Amino acid sequence: MYLKELIHDITSKLPTRRHIPAPPYFDRFGEDMKYAVFPKNKRTSWYVFFQIYEENGQIYYLVRYISNNHLVAHYL
């Protein structure tokens, strides 16, 4: 259930979240990366790293990496 809720949050709310430029460490996942934060509880926040593309007037979000504060916070 936790995973389903996280995926639903990402797919439905990513366009409305604040897009923060990702530090150079995350260039390994793609160029011009951005990230958004999805808090799940008092101790865990999920970071979604993505690129934004526009094609034929449509905006696409390509998620390249997902991690949490326990693993990547020291790189941010």
C-alpha positions as CSV (number, residue, x, y, z in Angstrom):
1,M,0.0,0.0,0.0
2,Y,2.9,2.4,0.8
3,L,4.4,1.9,-2.6
4,K,1.1,2.4,-4.4
5,E,0.4,5.6,-2.5
6,L,3.9,6.9,-3.4
7,I,3.5,6.1,-7.1
8,H,0.1,7.7,-7.1
9,D,1.5,10.9,-5.4
10,I,4.3,11.1,-8.0
11,T,2.1,10.5,-11.1
12,S,-0.6,12.9,-9.9
13,K,1.3,15.7,-8.2
14,L,4.8,15.9,-9.9
15,P,3.8,18.7,-12.2
16,T,2.5,20.9,-9.3
17,R,5.5,20.3,-7.0
18,R,8.4,22.8,-6.8
19,H,11.1,21.8,-9.3
20,I,14.5,22.1,-7.7
21,P,17.7,21.9,-9.9
22,A,19.6,18.8,-8.9
23,P,23.2,19.0,-7.8
24,P,25.9,17.9,-10.2
25,Y,26.1,14.5,-8.3
26,F,22.9,13.5,-10.0
27,D,24.1,14.2,-13.6
28,R,24.9,10.5,-13.7
29,F,21.2,10.0,-14.3
30,G,20.8,12.6,-17.0
31,E,21.4,16.2,-18.0
32,D,19.5,19.1,-16.6
33,M,18.0,17.1,-13.8
34,K,15.5,18.5,-11.4
35,Y,13.9,17.0,-8.3
36,A,10.8,17.3,-6.2
37,V,10.3,16.2,-2.6
38,F,7.4,13.9,-1.5
39,P,7.3,13.6,2.3
40,K,5.6,10.3,3.4
41,N,6.0,10.5,7.2
42,K,7.9,12.3,10.0
43,R,11.2,10.5,9.2
44,T,11.1,9.7,5.4
45,S,10.9,12.0,2.4
46,W,11.2,10.7,-1.1
47,Y,13.2,12.6,-3.8
48,V,12.1,12.1,-7.4
49,F,14.7,13.1,-10.0
50,F,13.4,13.9,-13.5
51,Q,13.8,15.7,-16.8
52,I,11.2,17.8,-18.5
53,Y,10.5,17.5,-22.2
54,E,8.2,19.3,-24.5
55,E,7.0,17.7,-27.7
56,N,4.1,18.8,-29.9
57,G,2.9,21.2,-27.3
58,Q,2.8,18.5,-24.6
59,I,5.0,18.5,-21.5
60,Y,6.5,15.2,-20.4
61,Y,8.2,14.3,-17.1
62,L,10.7,11.5,-17.4
63,V,11.5,10.2,-14.0
64,R,15.1,9.0,-13.9
65,Y,15.8,8.2,-10.3
66,I,13.8,7.9,-7.0
67,S,15.4,7.7,-3.6
68,N,14.8,8.8,0.0
69,N,16.4,11.1,2.5
70,H,18.1,8.2,4.2
71,L,20.2,7.5,1.1
72,V,20.7,10.8,-0.7
73,A,20.2,13.7,1.7
74,H,23.9,14.3,2.1
75,Y,24.2,14.9,-1.7
76,L,21.5,17.6,-1.6
